[in-house]
Amino acid sequence: MGATRTISLPDDLIPGIEDAAISQGKTVDQWVEATLRARLEWRSWQDLLAYGRENGRKSGYSEADVPELIQQWRREQRR
């Protein structure tokens, strides 16, 4: 178990959080942890996608170029 932290939430969120936890058969703590982990993972993916888009833009290649680039790479790997 991790460290205990106290956070403040608006009163109007509490019933929704409690209902969501109950509907999923979880405690409020379990539900909040799972929800925060999912949100952090989603944010990490968004950051990775943004990084990929930016590097793709800088490369000068378009999305249409990708299949041929993959084929070229595979041919080189076979050699």
C-alpha positions in Angstrom: 0.0 0.0 0.0 1.2 3.5 -0.8 1.4 6.6 1.1 -1.8 8.2 2.3 -2.7 11.6 0.8 -5.6 13.8 1.4 -7.2 15.6 -1.5 -10.1 18.0 -1.7 -12.9 17.4 -4.2 -16.0 19.5 -4.9 -19.0 18.2 -3.0 -21.0 17.7 -6.2 -18.4 15.1 -7.4 -18.7 12.8 -4.4 -22.1 11.2 -5.2 -21.0 10.4 -8.7 -17.7 8.9 -7.5 -19.5 6.8 -4.9 -22.1 5.6 -7.4 -19.4 4.7 -10.0 -17.4 2.7 -7.4 -20.5 0.9 -6.2 -21.6 0.0 -9.8 -18.2 -1.5 -10.4 -18.0 -3.4 -7.2 -15.1 -1.3 -5.9 -14.4 0.9 -3.0 -14.1 4.6 -3.6 -10.3 4.3 -3.1 -10.0 1.5 -5.6 -12.2 3.3 -8.1 -10.3 6.6 -7.8 -6.9 4.8 -8.1 -8.1 2.9 -11.2 -9.5 6.0 -12.8 -6.4 8.1 -12.1 -4.1 5.3 -13.5 -6.2 5.1 -16.6 -6.1 8.9 -17.1 -2.3 9.0 -16.6 -1.9 6.2 -19.1 -4.1 8.0 -21.6 -2.1 11.2 -21.1 1.1 9.3 -21.7 -0.3 8.0 -25.0 -1.4 11.5 -26.0 2.1 12.8 -25.3 3.6 9.9 -27.4 1.3 10.5 -30.3 2.1 14.2 -30.2 5.8 13.4 -30.2 5.3 11.0 -33.2 3.2 13.6 -35.1 5.8 16.3 -34.6 8.7 14.0 -35.6 6.7 12.8 -38.6 6.0 16.3 -39.7 9.7 17.2 -39.4 10.7 14.2 -41.4 9.0 15.4 -44.5 7.2 12.1 -45.0 3.4 11.9 -45.3 1.2 9.2 -44.0 0.9 7.9 -47.5 4.6 7.2 -47.6 4.5 4.9 -44.6 3.6 1.6 -46.4 6.6 2.0 -48.8 8.9 3.0 -46.0 7.9 -0.2 -44.1 8.5 -2.3 -47.2 12.0 -0.7 -47.7 12.9 -1.3 -44.0 11.7 -5.0 -44.2 13.8 -5.5 -47.4 16.9 -4.1 -45.7 16.3 -6.3 -42.6 16.2 -9.4 -44.8 19.6 -8.7 -46.3 
